Amino acid sequence: MNKVLFFAHLRDAVGEEFLSLKAAGKTVAELKTDLAAKYDLPQMDTVMTAINEEFASNDEVIREGDEIAFIPPVSGG
């Protein structure tokens, strides 16, 4: 199992701070696609991803027990 964390508007869209999912063997891009479809998440292509607290690219493969965090871009003024 994998713990998937959501921040900012993604947390609001999913309705949970985190989910426990079977994501091992998938790439980050595949997980983003799956979650975007299931939870109607907007703009996942601009979301940064961290695996085990280190930034990860979309082609990184998720392993069993990895913790994945999705972090949307921050804007301010």
C-alpha positions as CSV (number, residue, x, y, z in Angstrom):
1,M,0.0,0.0,0.0
2,N,1.0,3.6,-0.5
3,K,0.0,6.7,1.4
4,V,-0.9,9.5,-1.0
5,L,-1.0,13.0,0.4
6,F,-2.9,16.0,-1.0
7,F,-2.4,19.7,-0.4
8,A,-4.4,22.9,-0.9
9,H,-7.2,22.6,-3.5
10,L,-6.4,19.0,-4.2
11,R,-7.2,18.1,-0.5
12,D,-10.5,20.0,-0.9
13,A,-11.4,18.1,-4.2
14,V,-10.5,14.7,-2.8
15,G,-12.2,15.4,0.6
16,E,-9.3,13.8,2.5
17,E,-5.8,14.8,3.6
18,F,-4.5,11.5,2.4
19,L,-5.6,8.1,0.9
20,S,-4.1,4.7,1.2
21,L,-3.9,3.2,-2.3
22,K,-2.2,0.4,-4.2
23,A,0.1,2.5,-6.5
24,A,3.2,0.3,-6.6
25,G,4.4,-0.3,-10.2
26,K,2.7,2.7,-11.6
27,T,4.5,5.8,-12.7
28,V,3.7,9.2,-11.2
29,A,2.0,10.2,-14.4
30,E,-0.2,7.1,-14.3
31,L,-1.2,7.7,-10.7
32,K,-2.0,11.4,-11.6
33,T,-4.2,10.3,-14.5
34,D,-6.0,7.7,-12.3
35,L,-6.6,10.2,-9.5
36,A,-7.7,13.0,-11.9
37,A,-10.3,10.7,-13.4
38,K,-11.6,9.3,-10.1
39,Y,-11.8,12.6,-8.2
40,D,-12.2,15.1,-11.0
41,L,-8.9,16.8,-10.0
42,P,-8.0,19.9,-12.1
43,Q,-4.7,20.6,-13.7
44,M,-2.7,17.6,-12.4
45,D,-0.1,18.4,-15.1
46,T,1.1,21.5,-13.1
47,V,1.2,19.6,-9.8
48,M,4.6,18.8,-8.3
49,T,5.1,15.4,-6.9
50,A,7.3,14.1,-4.0
51,I,8.0,10.5,-3.2
52,N,9.3,9.9,0.3
53,E,9.8,13.7,0.7
54,E,12.0,14.1,-2.4
55,F,10.7,15.7,-5.6
56,A,10.0,13.1,-8.3
57,S,9.5,13.3,-12.1
58,N,6.4,12.0,-13.9
59,D,8.2,8.9,-15.2
60,E,9.4,7.8,-11.7
61,V,8.0,4.4,-10.8
62,I,6.3,4.1,-7.4
63,R,7.4,1.2,-5.1
64,E,5.5,-0.6,-2.4
65,G,5.4,1.5,0.8
66,D,6.4,4.8,-0.9
67,E,4.6,7.9,0.4
68,I,3.5,10.2,-2.5
69,A,2.6,13.8,-2.0
70,F,0.9,16.0,-4.6
71,I,1.7,19.7,-4.2
72,P,0.0,22.3,-6.4
73,P,1.8,25.4,-7.5
74,V,1.7,28.3,-5.0
75,S,0.8,31.8,-6.0
76,G,0.8,34.9,-4.1
77,G,0.6,38.6,-4.4
